[in-house]
Structures are given as structure tokens and as C-alpha cells.
Amino acid sequence: MSALILAVLLASLDQTIVSTALPRIARDLNGFDDIAWVGAAYLLASTAVTPLWGKLGDMFGRKRLYLASTAIFLVASVACGLARNLPELIGARVLQGMGGGGMIVLTFALVGDIVAPTERGRYQGMFGSVYGVASIVGPLLGGVFTDRLSWRWAFLINLPVGAVALLVAAQALPAATGASRGARTRIDYPGATVLAAIATGLVLITSFGERWGWTSPAIIGLIAVTVALIAALVPVERRAAAPVLPPAMLGSRTVVFASLIGFFANAAMFAVLVYLPTYLQVVRGVSATLSGIHMLPLVAGLVISQSLAGRWAAHVERLRAILLAGLAANLAGLLLLGTIGSATGTLVLSAYFLLTGVGMGMVPMVVLTAVQNTVPPSDLGAASAVVTFARSIGAAFGVAVFGTLLSAGFTDRVRGLPTTAGFDAARPDTIGSLPAALRDAALDAFAHATAAGYLWIAPALAVAILLAVFLKPTRKPEAMVSAPATSEETVGAA
């Protein structure tokens, strides 16, 4: 478990650790025009390969795939740290995302292999806490490395930590974890290709929609192609001998509803994790490090509720109740964040952050546990990949939609302010160049635009609550595996 936690920490950190280092990277590598690809490349690659890693783990054993994905991640991290120009860095980030995506989804599936169903929620809660904390700590670490050492250490630090995780996992994980009798079945290359193309389209749309223009030919074309690929996915998978995304799984209400809940919950979660520090830095004028300290109540709520929800989830009949409570608390937190302004007190903000964190922590791993307890062991990897895929796309959509709402709201609110040299409504960090009287008005406008964005995001959680009402978690007899198998024959017999 210690090795798996380290791996999830590294893979999730690398989704956010470069955010505060991007300006320095752009300057050092002379690539301001394409710097957004440094973050998008990792997200795109990790999302695209998630279903394939999950299915390959089901077929060939998750231990060997986990070790391979970790090795790919570490090699790519070194390549990122040694990149001489932006194209090299982007290419290395693609490779790093491919490894990181496998590390995350295979870790969640491995927990399903080696932990009894009654204990899965508790352990999945541990990993969910790590994932949530990494989302906040990542930008802080990136800033520290950039200011004190070099942005290259944001990547190179992965090597010693990841090597320890790799060695421990190689020794500790059961040899045939996840292997099935279908190992010799031909790999579903058409299905994997279509899924990867869908993920690519969705990530490109969400990452560059605002930059390219939501009504631009490029975005409209991507939307059309992605919709066509989604329509073609089911026929392609029905013809596959060992589909990456089994059609029967899509017929399970638990899997479908849980994946949709994960999508909406993660959209709201990342809108909070990404943009609340921006609010603190712009409106409250604190540094990146202090913004992380202000976010500690949210982190505390997330970690505590993840742990408690995991323990309570040992009883399958409680899953829906926990899910509803978490979504309701998260929705209440978003509605309260919808009231913040430039003069909101620190204690009030801390209370709002705590409630929001409690709500966010109770959802993700309960969703994953509900799905893992529904499917047979032979589909644990594919099922975990479906949920992880939905959550990744939800995170990308949440950040993109909120960013668009915030930008539009702020621009609209400052439209009446006198034009001043150095101020750009598209860049809130230029508010400081305004005269004092105008600066206060602009800060208030940004605070209210942020609050309005959370009110617009809140309906996503209302939809998730409605889905949770009709979610009926079950535990199939064939899913009741209480101990890890030690050979391919034992797993096949199970």
C-alpha cells in the first residue's frame, strides 16, 4: 500500500505541479505561444490510455503492467527534466502521461484485487485523499522548485521517490495479480484507438475551447468528430473478442450512473481546486504558498471525510447514503462559495472551504467502490478505467467551463471601468497596475465573477444527486474475493 500510495502521489502531482512553473518554462525554452501544451499533453495522454491500461491489466496481470507504467513514467520524468526545447518537453510529457494514467487506474484496480470488498472503501479512501491533497500541493511544490532550485526539479524529483515505489511494488505485489484466462485473446486495437481518439477530442475541446474560440471551425470540427466517434464506439466494441470497454458493462445501471456521478462531482471539485487559489491570490493578495495555507481547511475536510467514508462504505447498503450526504455537502459548499466577495472574512472562508472539502471527500472513492463491488474480478480493471476515465474528462470540463464563466463574468463586470495602461481584462494578474480606486472595483468584480461561476457549476451537483437517488449498489457473489490470488490458475478459477 505504501508503494501504491507513492505512485498515486507522483502521478497526480504531475497533473498540477507545472502550473506555477509554466511562465519560467516558457521563458527558458522560448515557447510562450505553445506553453499550454505542457499541461494539456499530460492530461490528454493519461486520459487517452486509461481504458487500455485497465483492460490490459485484466488480460495479462496488473502487477507487470503497473511496473511497466511506473517505469515509463520515471523515464519520461527524466526526459522532461532534461528537455532542451519545448517540443522535447511536450513529447516527454505525452510519454509521462501515458505512464501516469496507467499508474492511477492500475492502482485502483490493484486495491480491488488484494483487498476484500468489505475493506475496499477504506483503502480507496486513502488513495482518494492523496489524490485530492496532490491537487493542491502540486502548484505549491512547482512554485518552490521554480523559485528555489529550477523548474526541472518538478520532474526530476519523481526519480528517487518513484524508484522506491517501483522496488517495493516489485517485491510486495502478488505475482499474478489481475491475470485472467483471457490473456491470450487478441487485444482490441480498434476499440482502444476509438477510445483514445474520443479522449483526445474531449481534452482538446476543453483545454483549447476558450483559446481557439468555442465557435471556431477547429472546435466545431473537433466536436463533430468526437460525437461521431462516440456513436461508433458501441458497434466497434460489440465486434471485439475482448473489448476494452465491454458493452455489457455499459448496460449496468450502477456502472453508468456511478461514472456520470464521478464526472459531475469531479467537474465541481476541480473548479474549486484550480480557481479558489486564484481567487485568494488575486483578491486577497496572498502568495502562492499562503494561498495553499488558506486552503488547508478544505484539505482537512477532504482527507477526514475520505477516511470516514471509506470505513462506512464497508457496508454496501450505506454506499448510496454516503454518496448522497457527500454530494449534498458539496452542493451546499458551492452555494456558499457563490456568496463570497472581496471583503469575505478569513474565518468565514475557512468554514466554507471545510464544508466543501468534506463534501468532495465523500464522493470519489465511494463511487469507485460501488462499481468494483458490482463487477466480477475479471472486469475490475476495465470497470476502474471507466470510472477513472469519466472523472478525468469531468475534471477537464469543470476547469474549462469554469474558466470560461469566470473570464466572461469578469470581463463583463469591468467593461465600464476607464481604460488604463497595463490593465488587461483577460489577465486578472494585471489588476495591480490600476489606481487604488479602480483597483478596488476590479477586485470586487473578480470576486463576484468567481462567486457567480460556482453558482453556475452547482447544477452539475444537483444532477449528480438525482443520479445517486436512483443508484443501487450491489455486491455480486462472484465479486466476493477476500484474498489475493497467487497464480493464474487460481484467478481463472475464481
C-alpha positions as CSV (number, residue, x, y, z in Angstrom):
1,M,0.0,0.0,0.0
2,S,2.9,2.4,0.7
3,A,4.3,1.8,-2.7
4,L,0.9,2.3,-4.4
5,I,0.3,5.5,-2.4
6,L,3.6,6.9,-3.6
7,A,2.8,6.1,-7.2
8,V,-0.6,7.8,-7.0
9,L,1.0,10.8,-5.3
10,L,3.5,11.2,-8.1
11,A,1.1,10.6,-11.0
12,S,-1.5,13.1,-9.6
13,L,1.1,15.7,-8.6
14,D,2.3,15.8,-12.2
15,Q,-1.1,16.9,-13.4
16,T,-0.8,20.2,-11.5
17,I,2.9,20.7,-10.4
18,V,3.8,22.5,-13.6
19,S,1.0,25.1,-13.4
20,T,3.1,27.6,-11.4
21,A,6.3,26.8,-13.3
22,L,4.9,27.5,-16.8
23,P,5.9,31.1,-17.1
24,R,9.6,30.2,-16.3
25,I,9.5,27.2,-18.6
26,A,8.1,29.4,-21.4
27,R,10.9,31.9,-20.9
28,D,13.7,29.4,-20.6
29,L,12.6,27.3,-23.6
30,N,11.4,30.2,-25.7
31,G,7.9,28.8,-26.2
32,F,5.3,31.2,-25.0
33,D,2.9,30.5,-27.9
34,D,2.6,26.8,-27.2
35,I,3.2,26.6,-23.5
36,A,-0.4,25.4,-22.8
37,W,0.6,22.1,-24.4
38,V,2.9,21.3,-21.4
39,G,-0.2,20.8,-19.2
40,A,-2.6,19.6,-21.9
41,A,-0.2,16.9,-23.2
42,Y,0.0,15.1,-19.9
43,L,-3.8,15.3,-19.4
44,L,-4.5,14.2,-22.9
45,A,-2.2,11.2,-22.8
46,S,-3.2,10.0,-19.3
47,T,-6.9,10.2,-20.2
48,A,-6.5,8.5,-23.6
49,V,-4.6,5.4,-22.3
50,T,-6.7,4.8,-19.2
51,P,-9.1,2.3,-20.7
52,L,-6.3,0.4,-22.4
53,W,-4.2,0.1,-19.3
54,G,-7.3,-1.2,-17.4
55,K,-8.2,-3.8,-20.0
56,L,-4.6,-5.0,-20.4
57,G,-4.3,-5.4,-16.7
58,D,-7.4,-7.6,-16.7
59,M,-5.8,-9.7,-19.5
60,F,-2.1,-10.0,-18.6
61,G,-2.0,-9.3,-14.9
62,R,-1.9,-5.9,-13.2
63,K,1.4,-6.2,-11.5
64,R,3.5,-6.4,-14.6
65,L,1.5,-3.6,-16.3
66,Y,1.8,-1.5,-13.1
67,L,5.6,-1.9,-13.1
68,A,5.8,-1.1,-16.8
69,S,3.7,2.1,-16.5
70,T,5.7,3.2,-13.5
71,A,9.0,2.6,-15.4
72,I,7.6,4.6,-18.4
73,F,6.6,7.5,-16.0
74,L,10.1,7.6,-14.5
75,V,12.0,7.5,-17.8
76,A,9.7,10.3,-19.1
77,S,10.2,12.4,-16.0
78,V,13.9,12.3,-16.6
79,A,13.3,13.3,-20.2
80,C,11.1,16.2,-19.1
81,G,13.8,17.4,-16.6
82,L,16.5,17.3,-19.3
83,A,14.4,18.8,-22.2
84,R,16.3,21.3,-24.3
85,N,13.4,22.9,-26.0
86,L,9.6,23.0,-25.9
87,P,8.9,20.2,-28.4
88,E,11.1,17.8,-26.5
89,L,9.3,18.8,-23.2
90,I,5.8,18.3,-24.8
91,G,6.8,14.9,-26.2
92,A,8.2,13.8,-22.9
93,R,5.0,15.0,-21.2
94,V,3.0,12.8,-23.5
95,L,5.1,9.8,-22.6
96,Q,4.8,10.8,-18.9
97,G,1.0,11.0,-19.1
98,M,0.9,7.5,-20.7
99,G,2.7,6.1,-17.7
100,G,0.9,8.2,-15.1
101,G,-2.5,7.2,-16.5
102,G,-1.6,3.5,-16.1
103,M,-0.3,4.1,-12.6
104,I,-3.5,5.6,-11.4
105,V,-6.0,3.2,-12.9
106,L,-4.0,0.1,-12.2
107,T,-3.5,1.2,-8.6
108,F,-7.3,1.5,-8.1
109,A,-7.8,-1.9,-9.7
110,L,-5.0,-3.5,-7.6
111,V,-6.7,-2.4,-4.5
112,G,-9.8,-4.3,-5.8
113,D,-7.6,-7.4,-6.3
114,I,-5.7,-7.5,-3.0
115,V,-8.4,-6.1,-0.6
116,A,-11.6,-7.8,0.4
117,P,-14.8,-6.0,-0.8
118,T,-15.7,-5.0,2.8
119,E,-12.4,-3.2,3.1
120,R,-12.1,-1.6,-0.4
121,G,-13.8,1.6,0.6
122,R,-11.4,2.3,3.4
123,Y,-8.3,1.8,1.3
124,Q,-9.7,3.6,-1.8
125,G,-10.4,6.5,0.6
126,M,-6.7,6.6,1.4
127,F,-5.8,6.9,-2.2
128,G,-8.6,9.5,-2.8
129,S,-7.1,11.7,0.0
130,V,-3.7,11.5,-1.6
131,Y,-5.2,12.5,-5.0
132,G,-7.1,15.5,-3.5
133,V,-4.1,16.7,-1.5
134,A,-1.8,16.4,-4.5
135,S,-4.1,18.7,-6.5
136,I,-3.5,21.5,-4.0
137,V,0.1,20.7,-3.1
138,G,1.3,20.4,-6.7
139,P,1.2,24.1,-7.6
140,L,2.9,24.9,-4.3
141,L,5.7,22.5,-4.9
142,G,6.1,23.7,-8.5
143,G,6.5,27.2,-7.3
144,V,9.0,26.3,-4.6
145,F,11.1,24.3,-7.1
146,T,11.0,27.1,-9.7
147,D,11.9,29.8,-7.2
148,R,14.5,28.0,-5.1
149,L,16.1,25.5,-7.5
150,S,14.8,25.0,-11.0
151,W,11.6,24.1,-12.7
152,R,13.4,20.9,-13.9
153,W,13.3,19.6,-10.3
154,A,9.5,19.4,-10.6
155,F,10.1,16.4,-12.9
156,L,13.5,15.1,-11.6
157,I,12.2,14.7,-8.0
158,N,10.0,11.8,-9.4
159,L,13.0,9.6,-9.9
160,P,14.1,8.8,-6.4
161,V,10.6,8.7,-5.0
162,G,9.3,6.6,-7.9
163,A,12.3,4.3,-7.8
164,V,11.4,3.4,-4.2
165,A,7.8,2.8,-5.1
166,L,8.8,0.6,-8.1
167,L,11.2,-1.6,-6.0
168,V,8.7,-2.0,-3.1
169,A,5.9,-2.9,-5.5
170,A,8.1,-5.4,-7.4
171,Q,8.8,-7.2,-4.1
172,A,5.4,-6.9,-2.4
173,L,2.7,-7.3,-5.0
174,P,1.3,-10.8,-5.7
175,A,2.9,-12.2,-8.9
176,A,-0.3,-12.9,-10.9
177,T,-2.5,-10.1,-9.6
178,G,-5.3,-9.5,-12.1
179,A,-4.3,-12.1,-14.6
180,S,-7.1,-14.0,-16.3
181,R,-7.6,-16.8,-18.7
182,G,-8.3,-14.3,-21.5
183,A,-4.6,-13.3,-21.6
184,R,-4.1,-14.9,-25.0
185,T,-7.1,-13.2,-26.5
186,R,-6.3,-10.7,-29.2
187,I,-6.0,-7.1,-28.0
188,D,-8.9,-4.9,-29.0
189,Y,-6.8,-2.4,-31.0
190,P,-9.8,-0.8,-32.9
191,G,-11.7,-0.2,-29.6
192,A,-8.6,1.2,-27.9
193,T,-7.9,3.5,-30.9
194,V,-11.5,4.9,-30.9
195,L,-11.5,5.4,-27.2
196,A,-8.1,7.2,-27.3
197,A,-9.4,9.4,-30.2
198,I,-12.5,10.3,-28.1
199,A,-10.4,11.2,-25.1
200,T,-8.1,13.3,-27.3
201,G,-11.1,15.1,-28.8
202,L,-12.6,15.8,-25.4
203,V,-9.4,17.0,-23.9
204,L,-8.6,19.3,-26.8
205,I,-12.1,20.8,-26.8
206,T,-11.9,21.5,-23.1
207,S,-8.3,22.7,-23.0
208,F,-8.4,25.0,-26.0
209,G,-12.0,25.9,-26.5
210,E,-11.6,29.3,-24.9
211,R,-8.2,30.0,-26.5
212,W,-9.3,29.0,-30.1
213,G,-12.9,30.2,-29.7
214,W,-15.9,28.0,-28.9
215,T,-17.5,28.7,-32.2
216,S,-14.2,28.4,-34.2
217,P,-14.1,25.9,-37.1
218,A,-11.4,23.9,-35.2
219,I,-13.5,23.4,-32.1
220,I,-16.8,22.8,-34.0
221,G,-14.9,20.2,-36.2
222,L,-13.5,18.5,-33.1
223,I,-16.9,18.4,-31.5
224,A,-18.4,16.8,-34.7
225,V,-15.6,14.2,-35.0
226,T,-15.8,13.3,-31.3
227,V,-19.6,12.8,-31.4
228,A,-19.2,10.6,-34.5
229,L,-16.5,8.5,-32.7
230,I,-18.8,8.1,-29.6
231,A,-21.6,6.9,-31.9
232,A,-19.2,4.4,-33.5
233,L,-17.8,3.1,-30.2
234,V,-20.5,0.6,-29.2
235,P,-20.6,-1.2,-32.7
236,V,-16.8,-1.4,-32.6
237,E,-16.8,-2.9,-29.1
238,R,-19.6,-5.4,-29.9
239,R,-17.4,-7.0,-32.6
240,A,-14.3,-7.3,-30.4
241,A,-13.4,-10.6,-28.8
242,A,-12.1,-8.9,-25.7
243,P,-13.4,-5.3,-25.8
244,V,-11.6,-2.6,-24.0
245,L,-14.9,-1.3,-22.9
246,P,-17.3,-4.3,-22.6
247,P,-20.8,-3.4,-23.9
248,A,-22.3,-5.4,-21.1
249,M,-20.7,-3.2,-18.6
250,L,-22.4,-0.2,-20.2
251,G,-25.7,-2.0,-19.6
252,S,-25.1,-1.9,-15.8
253,R,-27.0,1.0,-14.2
254,T,-24.5,1.0,-11.3
255,V,-21.5,1.5,-13.7
256,V,-23.2,4.1,-15.9
257,F,-24.7,6.1,-13.0
258,A,-21.6,5.9,-10.9
259,S,-19.5,7.1,-13.9
260,L,-21.8,10.0,-14.5
261,I,-21.7,11.0,-10.8
262,G,-17.9,10.8,-10.9
263,F,-17.9,13.1,-14.0
264,F,-20.1,15.8,-12.4
265,A,-18.5,15.6,-9.0
266,N,-15.0,15.9,-10.4
267,A,-16.1,18.8,-12.6
268,A,-17.2,20.7,-9.5
269,M,-14.2,19.5,-7.5
270,F,-11.5,20.8,-9.9
271,A,-13.4,24.1,-10.5
272,V,-12.8,24.6,-6.7
273,L,-9.3,23.2,-6.5
274,V,-8.0,25.2,-9.5
275,Y,-9.7,28.5,-9.1
276,L,-10.0,29.1,-5.4
277,P,-6.2,29.6,-5.1
278,T,-6.5,32.1,-8.0
279,Y,-9.3,34.0,-6.0
280,L,-7.1,34.1,-2.9
281,Q,-4.0,35.3,-4.8
282,V,-5.8,37.9,-6.9
283,V,-8.5,39.2,-4.4
284,R,-6.7,38.7,-1.1
285,G,-3.3,39.4,-2.5
286,V,-1.6,36.4,-0.9
287,S,1.4,34.5,-2.4
288,A,1.0,31.0,-3.9
289,T,2.4,29.5,-0.7
290,L,0.0,31.4,1.5
291,S,-3.0,30.5,-0.7
292,G,-2.1,26.9,-0.1
293,I,-2.2,27.6,3.7
294,H,-5.6,29.2,3.3
295,M,-6.8,26.1,1.6
296,L,-5.8,23.8,4.5
297,P,-9.4,23.6,5.9
298,L,-10.6,22.3,2.5
299,V,-7.7,19.7,2.5
300,A,-8.5,18.7,6.1
301,G,-12.2,18.2,5.3
302,L,-11.3,16.2,2.2
303,V,-8.9,13.9,4.0
304,I,-11.1,13.3,7.1
305,S,-14.2,12.6,5.1
306,Q,-12.4,10.3,2.6
307,S,-11.2,8.3,5.5
308,L,-14.6,8.1,7.3
309,A,-16.5,7.4,4.1
310,G,-14.1,4.6,3.2
311,R,-14.7,2.9,6.6
312,W,-18.5,3.4,6.4
313,A,-18.5,2.0,2.9
314,A,-17.7,-1.4,4.2
315,H,-21.4,-2.0,4.4
316,V,-22.8,-1.9,0.8
317,E,-26.2,-0.7,2.0
318,R,-24.6,2.5,3.2
319,L,-22.9,3.4,-0.1
320,R,-25.9,5.4,-1.5
321,A,-26.5,7.2,1.8
322,I,-22.8,8.2,2.0
323,L,-22.9,9.4,-1.6
324,L,-26.0,11.5,-1.1
325,A,-24.6,13.1,2.0
326,G,-21.3,13.9,0.3
327,L,-23.0,15.4,-2.8
328,A,-25.3,17.4,-0.6
329,A,-22.5,18.8,1.5
330,N,-20.5,19.6,-1.7
331,L,-23.5,21.4,-3.2
332,A,-24.1,23.4,0.0
333,G,-20.4,24.3,-0.1
334,L,-20.6,25.5,-3.7
335,L,-23.7,27.6,-2.9
336,L,-21.9,29.2,0.0
337,L,-18.9,29.9,-2.2
338,G,-21.4,31.6,-4.5
339,T,-21.7,34.3,-1.9
340,I,-18.0,35.2,-1.5
341,G,-16.8,38.7,-2.2
342,S,-13.7,40.8,-1.8
343,A,-14.5,41.5,1.9
344,T,-15.4,38.0,3.0
345,G,-13.6,37.2,6.2
346,T,-10.9,34.5,6.6
347,L,-12.9,32.6,9.2
348,V,-16.0,32.6,7.0
349,L,-13.9,31.4,4.0
350,S,-12.4,28.7,6.1
351,A,-15.8,27.4,7.2
352,Y,-16.9,27.4,3.5
353,F,-13.7,25.6,2.5
354,L,-14.1,23.0,5.2
355,L,-17.7,22.1,4.3
356,T,-16.8,21.9,0.6
357,G,-13.8,19.7,1.3
358,V,-16.0,17.3,3.4
359,G,-18.4,17.0,0.6
360,M,-15.7,16.4,-2.0
361,G,-14.0,13.8,0.0
362,M,-17.1,11.6,0.5
363,V,-17.8,11.0,-3.2
364,P,-15.0,9.7,-5.5
365,M,-13.9,6.5,-3.8
366,V,-17.4,5.6,-2.8
367,V,-18.3,5.7,-6.5
368,L,-15.3,3.5,-7.4
369,T,-16.1,1.1,-4.6
370,A,-19.7,0.8,-5.7
371,V,-18.6,-0.1,-9.2
372,Q,-15.8,-2.6,-8.1
373,N,-18.3,-4.4,-5.9
374,T,-20.7,-4.8,-8.8
375,V,-18.4,-6.4,-11.4
376,P,-16.6,-9.7,-11.4
377,P,-12.9,-9.8,-10.7
378,S,-12.1,-10.4,-14.4
379,D,-13.5,-6.9,-15.2
380,L,-12.1,-4.9,-12.3
381,G,-9.5,-3.2,-14.5
382,A,-12.0,-2.2,-17.2
383,A,-14.5,-1.0,-14.6
384,S,-12.0,1.0,-12.7
385,A,-10.8,2.5,-16.0
386,V,-14.4,3.6,-16.9
387,V,-14.8,5.5,-13.7
388,T,-11.3,7.0,-13.9
389,F,-11.9,8.0,-17.5
390,A,-15.2,9.7,-16.6
391,R,-13.6,11.5,-13.7
392,S,-10.7,12.7,-15.8
393,I,-13.0,14.1,-18.5
394,G,-15.1,15.7,-15.8
395,A,-12.1,17.4,-14.3
396,A,-11.1,18.8,-17.7
397,F,-14.7,20.0,-18.4
398,G,-15.0,21.6,-15.0
399,V,-11.8,23.6,-15.3
400,A,-12.7,24.7,-18.9
401,V,-16.3,25.6,-18.2
402,F,-15.5,27.5,-15.0
403,G,-12.6,29.3,-16.7
404,T,-14.9,30.4,-19.5
405,L,-17.6,31.6,-17.0
406,L,-15.0,33.4,-14.8
407,S,-13.4,35.2,-17.8
408,A,-16.7,36.2,-19.3
409,G,-18.1,37.4,-15.9
410,F,-15.0,39.4,-15.1
411,T,-14.8,41.0,-18.5
412,D,-18.5,42.0,-18.3
413,R,-18.1,43.5,-14.8
414,V,-15.0,45.6,-15.7
415,R,-16.3,46.8,-19.0
416,G,-17.4,50.1,-17.6
417,L,-14.0,50.9,-15.9
418,P,-11.8,53.5,-17.6
419,T,-9.1,52.1,-19.8
420,T,-5.7,52.2,-18.0
421,A,-2.3,51.3,-19.4
422,G,-1.1,48.0,-18.2
423,F,-4.5,46.5,-17.3
424,D,-5.9,43.7,-19.4
425,A,-9.3,42.3,-18.5
426,A,-8.2,38.9,-19.9
427,R,-5.4,38.8,-17.3
428,P,-6.6,39.3,-13.7
429,D,-2.9,39.5,-12.5
430,T,-2.7,43.0,-14.1
431,I,-5.3,44.4,-11.7
432,G,-2.4,45.7,-9.6
433,S,-1.5,48.2,-12.3
434,L,-4.8,50.1,-11.7
435,P,-5.1,53.2,-9.5
436,A,-6.3,52.4,-6.0
437,A,-10.0,53.5,-6.6
438,L,-10.2,51.4,-9.8
439,R,-8.3,48.5,-8.3
440,D,-10.9,48.0,-5.5
441,A,-13.7,47.9,-8.1
442,A,-11.8,45.4,-10.3
443,L,-11.0,43.2,-7.3
444,D,-14.7,43.2,-6.3
445,A,-15.6,42.4,-9.9
446,F,-13.3,39.4,-9.9
447,A,-14.6,38.2,-6.6
448,H,-18.2,38.4,-7.8
449,A,-17.3,36.7,-11.1
450,T,-15.7,33.8,-9.1
451,A,-18.8,33.5,-6.9
452,A,-21.1,33.6,-9.9
453,G,-19.1,30.8,-11.5
454,Y,-19.7,28.5,-8.6
455,L,-23.4,29.2,-8.7
456,W,-23.4,28.2,-12.4
457,I,-21.4,25.0,-11.6
458,A,-23.8,24.0,-8.7
459,P,-26.5,22.4,-11.0
460,A,-24.0,19.8,-12.0
461,L,-24.0,18.5,-8.5
462,A,-27.8,18.7,-8.4
463,V,-27.8,16.3,-11.4
464,A,-25.3,14.0,-9.6
465,I,-27.7,13.9,-6.5
466,L,-30.6,12.9,-8.8
467,L,-28.5,10.1,-10.3
468,A,-27.4,9.0,-6.8
469,V,-31.0,8.7,-5.7
470,F,-31.5,6.0,-8.4
471,L,-28.2,4.3,-7.9
472,K,-28.5,0.8,-6.4
473,P,-25.1,-0.5,-5.4
474,T,-25.0,-4.3,-5.3
475,R,-22.4,-6.9,-4.5
476,K,-22.4,-9.8,-6.9
477,P,-21.4,-13.2,-5.4
478,E,-18.6,-13.6,-8.0
479,A,-17.1,-10.2,-6.8
480,M,-16.6,-11.5,-3.3
481,V,-12.9,-12.2,-3.3
482,S,-11.4,-11.8,0.1
483,A,-7.8,-12.6,-0.6
484,P,-5.3,-12.1,-3.5
485,A,-4.7,-15.0,-5.9
486,T,-1.2,-16.3,-6.2
487,S,-1.3,-17.9,-9.6
488,E,-3.0,-17.5,-12.9
489,E,-4.9,-20.7,-12.4
490,T,-6.4,-19.6,-9.1
491,V,-7.6,-16.3,-10.5
492,G,-9.0,-18.0,-13.5
493,A,-10.9,-20.5,-11.3
494,A,-12.3,-17.6,-9.3
